[in-house]
Amino acid sequence: MEFLTDNLAPIMFINLIVFLLLGFPVTFTLSAIGILYGLVAIELGMMQPALFQALPQRVFGIVENDTLLAVPFFTLMGLIFERSGMAEDLLETIGQLFGPLRGGLAIAVVLVGAMLAATTGVVSASVISMGLISLPIMLRYGYDRRLATGVIAASGTLSQIIPPSIVLIILADQLGRSIGDMYRGAMLPGLLLTAVYILYIVVMSYIKPKSAPALPPEAR
């Protein structure tokens, strides 16, 4: 019993990972683990039962929060953008534009990632779109695997900082600040990060030309 009391948080985390690996939905896993270990904590005297009485108020408070309404709508917009094929068309167009340059495809991936970030605000939508669409193309034309996968992962994370970002919406709600202020503060760092990624690709393409070749004429 003393071991359980001292290590309740690590045990809870391990159980969470196990349930996720078994394929249970994230929503139900988080809620079930929270309630289960909340009851265990009450039995061990680590938590007061009165905290469970505040659970309905907490749930309705989140549902009635106008700020958080943007989260499911941005997620839906990102999925529509991905499933409709517009992301693929956008990548193909920008790829044709930068194709004659060394590392042009990688630059196109970063720019499209930034545009997807500005329209979806969801990391998964950006990374999945870029991974499924651009990775086979980059590998087909001789791009280094590490550079190709790194560019896709890095460009996908731009959706965390380039407005509209779901993370910024949640931070604004938790900090009690205006979403507009959060967006204004994140815009310049997001654009600078995009520029740094492009600069890195340009430098790498000239240091190691074989890692990021230009598209052949027939592919342009």
CORFENWO-V594388 format. One record per residue. N is the residue number from 1. RES is the residue in one letter. SS is DSSP state (@ for helix, = for strand, . for the rest). PHI is phi in radians with two decimals (NA if undefined). Layout:
BEGIN
N;RES;SS;PHI + N;RES;SS;PHI
END
This chain:
BEGIN
1;M;.;NA + 2;E;@;-1.15 + 3;F;@;-1.09 + 4;L;@;-1.12 + 5;T;@;-1.15 + 6;D;@;-1.34 + 7;N;.;-2.17 + 8;L;@;-1.12 + 9;A;@;-1.13 + 10;P;@;-1.07 + 11;I;@;-1.12 + 12;M;@;-1.07 + 13;F;@;-1.15 + 14;I;@;-1.10 + 15;N;@;-1.09 + 16;L;@;-1.06 + 17;I;@;-1.09 + 18;V;@;-1.08 + 19;F;@;-1.12 + 20;L;@;-1.16 + 21;L;@;-1.18 + 22;L;.;-1.31 + 23;G;.;1.73 + 24;F;.;-1.24 + 25;P;.;-1.03 + 26;V;@;-1.05 + 27;T;@;-1.02 + 28;F;@;-1.22 + 29;T;@;-1.13 + 30;L;@;-1.10 + 31;S;@;-1.18 + 32;A;@;-1.15 + 33;I;@;-1.11 + 34;G;@;-1.10 + 35;I;@;-1.18 + 36;L;@;-1.05 + 37;Y;@;-1.35 + 38;G;@;-1.14 + 39;L;@;-1.15 + 40;V;@;-1.13 + 41;A;@;-1.13 + 42;I;@;-1.14 + 43;E;@;-1.12 + 44;L;.;-1.50 + 45;G;.;1.35 + 46;M;.;-1.60 + 47;M;.;-2.58 + 48;Q;.;-1.51 + 49;P;.;-1.05 + 50;A;@;-1.09 + 51;L;@;-1.14 + 52;F;@;-1.22 + 53;Q;@;-1.21 + 54;A;.;-1.49 + 55;L;@;-1.08 + 56;P;@;-1.06 + 57;Q;@;-1.12 + 58;R;@;-1.14 + 59;V;@;-1.13 + 60;F;@;-1.18 + 61;G;@;-1.12 + 62;I;@;-1.23 + 63;V;@;-1.10 + 64;E;.;-1.47 + 65;N;.;-1.35 + 66;D;.;-1.14 + 67;T;.;-1.10 + 68;L;.;-1.30 + 69;L;@;-1.08 + 70;A;@;-1.18 + 71;V;@;-1.09 + 72;P;@;-1.14 + 73;F;@;-1.20 + 74;F;@;-1.16 + 75;T;@;-1.10 + 76;L;@;-1.10 + 77;M;@;-1.12 + 78;G;@;-1.12 + 79;L;@;-1.15 + 80;I;@;-1.11 + 81;F;@;-1.10 + 82;E;@;-1.32 + 83;R;@;-1.27 + 84;S;.;-1.33 + 85;G;.;1.60 + 86;M;@;-1.15 + 87;A;@;-1.11 + 88;E;@;-1.13 + 89;D;@;-1.11 + 90;L;@;-1.11 + 91;L;@;-1.11 + 92;E;@;-1.12 + 93;T;@;-1.14 + 94;I;@;-1.21 + 95;G;@;-1.09 + 96;Q;@;-1.15 + 97;L;@;-1.18 + 98;F;@;-1.73 + 99;G;.;-0.99 + 100;P;.;-1.16 + 101;L;.;-1.53 + 102;R;.;-1.16 + 103;G;.;1.29 + 104;G;@;-1.10 + 105;L;@;-1.15 + 106;A;@;-1.15 + 107;I;@;-1.09 + 108;A;@;-1.08 + 109;V;@;-1.11 + 110;V;@;-1.12 + 111;L;@;-1.14 + 112;V;@;-1.17 + 113;G;@;-1.06 + 114;A;@;-1.17 + 115;M;@;-1.20 + 116;L;@;-1.11 + 117;A;@;-1.09 + 118;A;@;-1.28 + 119;T;@;-1.88 + 120;T;@;-1.98 + 121;G;.;1.24 + 122;V;.;-2.15 + 123;V;@;-1.11 + 124;S;@;-1.05 + 125;A;@;-1.10 + 126;S;@;-1.19 + 127;V;@;-1.15 + 128;I;@;-1.10 + 129;S;@;-1.08 + 130;M;@;-1.14 + 131;G;@;-1.14 + 132;L;@;-1.24 + 133;I;@;-1.60 + 134;S;@;-1.59 + 135;L;@;-1.06 + 136;P;@;-1.05 + 137;I;@;-1.19 + 138;M;@;-1.13 + 139;L;@;-1.20 + 140;R;@;-1.10 + 141;Y;.;-1.70 + 142;G;.;1.55 + 143;Y;.;-1.26 + 144;D;.;-1.11 + 145;R;@;-1.07 + 146;R;@;-1.15 + 147;L;@;-1.16 + 148;A;@;-1.11 + 149;T;@;-1.20 + 150;G;@;-1.13 + 151;V;@;-1.12 + 152;I;@;-1.12 + 153;A;@;-1.13 + 154;A;@;-1.18 + 155;S;@;-1.19 + 156;G;@;-1.16 + 157;T;@;-1.31 + 158;L;@;-1.09 + 159;S;@;-1.19 + 160;Q;@;-1.36 + 161;I;.;-2.14 + 162;I;.;-1.41 + 163;P;.;-1.12 + 164;P;.;-1.43 + 165;S;.;-2.04 + 166;I;@;-1.12 + 167;V;@;-1.06 + 168;L;@;-1.15 + 169;I;@;-1.11 + 170;I;@;-1.15 + 171;L;@;-1.09 + 172;A;@;-1.08 + 173;D;@;-1.16 + 174;Q;@;-1.25 + 175;L;@;-1.53 + 176;G;.;1.24 + 177;R;.;-1.86 + 178;S;.;-1.26 + 179;I;@;-1.11 + 180;G;@;-1.06 + 181;D;@;-1.12 + 182;M;@;-1.12 + 183;Y;@;-1.16 + 184;R;@;-1.11 + 185;G;@;-1.25 + 186;A;@;-1.65 + 187;M;@;-1.10 + 188;L;@;-1.12 + 189;P;@;-1.03 + 190;G;@;-1.12 + 191;L;@;-1.18 + 192;L;@;-1.12 + 193;L;@;-1.11 + 194;T;@;-1.08 + 195;A;@;-1.12 + 196;V;@;-1.14 + 197;Y;@;-1.06 + 198;I;@;-1.12 + 199;L;@;-1.08 + 200;Y;@;-1.09 + 201;I;@;-1.10 + 202;V;@;-1.08 + 203;V;@;-1.12 + 204;M;@;-1.12 + 205;S;@;-1.20 + 206;Y;@;-1.61 + 207;I;@;-1.29 + 208;K;.;-2.19 + 209;P;@;-1.02 + 210;K;@;-1.27 + 211;S;@;-1.37 + 212;A;.;-2.57 + 213;P;.;-1.28 + 214;A;.;-1.30 + 215;L;.;-1.22 + 216;P;.;-1.13 + 217;P;@;-0.96 + 218;E;@;-1.21 + 219;A;@;-1.52 + 220;R;.;-1.53
END
